[in-house]
Amino acid sequence: QGVSPALEMIGLRVLSGVSLACASTCVLLAKSFPASASCNAPLAHKCALSPEEFRPFKLLWSKQETHDTKRFRFQLPSNDHVLGLTVASCMAVRATIDGETVVRPYTPVSTPDTLGHFDLVIKCYEEGKMSKHIHSLQPGDTLECKGPFKKLEYKPNMKKRIGMVAGGTGLTPMLQVLQEIASNPDDKTEVDFVFANRSTRDVILHEELAAMTHKHPNIKIHLAVDHTDDPTWKGHVGFINAELLQKTMPKPS
């Protein structure tokens, strides 16, 4: 989506040479998750997730983000609980759909230190078993989750400059790292993030991203769409190509 065929294999990769997040299209089967990480919780708070078992979490509400994407808020066991993700990590979601056990990886958009709830932003795909299932949930329904499953352990200032490329809801693992950088005034890491979508109406969390870049000049987000009829659009139009990446991405270290 929004990426030229020659660059499809880039996926969601940090172009400075360090991979921070799995691509949104990667397939993680129930028996092939990466090694689990210990639960990450501030002092005096409890972790809701377990890397050893799936646990149910109740849906509090959902709201439309774009024409085909919703934000879902799930309740943690208490207001003293955090979800328990590390940066960067994801969690597994499990559901029985038409008699089949389906497991998929997701990265919440709420920060790891959020108390009492966590948020998922999920696009509904016509052929997506799990995404359609989650979009069908009503307040009070539950979703089984397990984790965290650790990817790269991000540390402040571990790289001087980082480049990211993502499309659609592939934003979510990137956002996890961006939030971590933005939350730490001592982290001076410079980030260039190319975020591609089909059209302007498909750009999720646009206001949140704009607020982040306004407040944190070390974070630059370059929006790209396949096409637009909006004469005020100031981002890139067309597929992500070598020219765009050469303009925005850090040189290999």
Salt bridges, closest charged atoms under 4 A:
GLU53 OE2 - ARG55 NE 2.94
GLU65 OE2 - ARG71 NE 3.03
ASP68 OD1 - HIS67 NE2 3.81
ASP68 OD2 - LYS123 NZ 3.76
GLU100 OE1 - LYS129 NZ 2.62
ASP119 OD2 - ARG71 NH1 2.91
ASP119 OD1 - ARG73 NE 2.79
GLU144 OE1 - ARG94 NE 2.88
GLU153 OE1 - LYS150 NZ 3.27
ASP192 OD2 - ARG161 NH2 2.74
ASP192 OD1 - HIS222 NE2 2.77
ASP202 OD1 - HIS67 NE2 2.56
GLU208 OE1 - ARG71 NH2 3.65
GLU243 OE2 - LYS247 NZ 3.59
